[in-house]
C-alpha cells in the first residue's frame, strides 16, 4: 500500500505508487503508525536530491523522524512552497540566496526566506493561500489553478499536472489567473538575472 507522502502542487499529500524526481520534507507530520496527522510543524519546507552521499532513507516515516516527501519535479516542489535545501543542493540554494538579495534587500538567510514563503503559502491555520496574477505575464515553471486542478505554465501552453506526469495541454489564454506558486518564487523564475530554472518531468517536453 503506497504511503501518503507524495506532494501535489497544491501542497496536499496523496498516496500513489509513483515516486517522483524530487525529495523533501517540512518536519515531522506523521504519527507513530506512519499516518499523516498535520500539515506542518515548521516554516522550513525544503526540496532535496533523491540521492546524496549514498545516504539511504529507509524505512520511511519512522516514529519521531521527519516525514519524507516526494514531488513529481522541481516545479511541483516550488508550487507547493518548498525551496532548495542548503545541504544537499548547496549550489541551488546559494543561487536562490543571490537572487533573493536582489529582489528583497535586507532579507538574508534561510529564516527570512522561509518566513516570507510561509506567509505566501497559507491564510491562517493551514488553509492554502492563492494569489491573483496575469496569466500572460507568468514565467515558465509557475503553476496556476484551472477548474480546480493544477496546471504548469510552459511557453504558450498550460499542462495539466497528474501524479504520474503532465497530461493534456491547452493553449495559454490571456487574462487573470489564480496563481499557485508563491509570488516570491515566481519573481525568481521571472528575473532577467540568471533566473531560477526548475527542472521538469520528462512528460512536460513531449509535444
Residue, then its C-alpha position, 0 to 999 in steps of 0.5 A: x500500500x503506497x504511503x501518503x507522502x507524495x506532494x501535489x502542487x497544491x501542497x496536499x499529500x496523496x498516496x500513489x505508487x509513483x515516486x517522483x524526481x524530487x525529495x523533501x520534507x517540512x518536519x515531522x507530520x506523521x504519527x507513530x503508525x506512519x499516518x499523516x496527522x498535520x500539515x506542518x510543524x515548521x516554516x522550513x519546507x525544503x526540496x532535496x536530491x533523491x540521492x546524496x552521499x549514498x545516504x539511504x532513507x529507509x524505512x520511511x516515516x519512522x516514529x519521531x523522524x521527519x516525514x519524507x516527501x516526494x514531488x513529481x519535479x522541481x516545479x511541483x516542489x516550488x508550487x507547493x512552497x518548498x525551496x532548495x535545501x542548503x545541504x544537499x543542493x548547496x549550489x541551488x540554494x546559494x543561487x536562490x540566496x543571490x537572487x533573493x538579495x536582489x529582489x528583497x534587500x535586507x532579507x538574508x538567510x534561510x529564516x527570512x526566506x522561509x518566513x516570507x514563503x510561509x506567509x505566501x503559502x497559507x491564510x491562517x491555520x493551514x488553509x492554502x493561500x492563492x494569489x491573483x496574477x496575469x496569466x500572460x505575464x507568468x514565467x515558465x515553471x509557475x503553476x496556476x489553478x484551472x477548474x480546480x486542478x493544477x496546471x504548469x505554465x510552459x511557453x504558450x501552453x498550460x499542462x495539466x499536472x497528474x501524479x504520474x506526469x503532465x497530461x493534456x495541454x491547452x493553449x495559454x489564454x490571456x487574462x487573470x489567473x489564480x496563481x499557485x506558486x508563491x509570488x516570491x518564487x515566481x519573481x525568481x523564475x521571472x528575473x532577467x538575472x540568471x533566473x531560477x530554472x526548475x527542472x521538469x518531468x520528462x512528460x512536460x517536453x513531449x509535444 
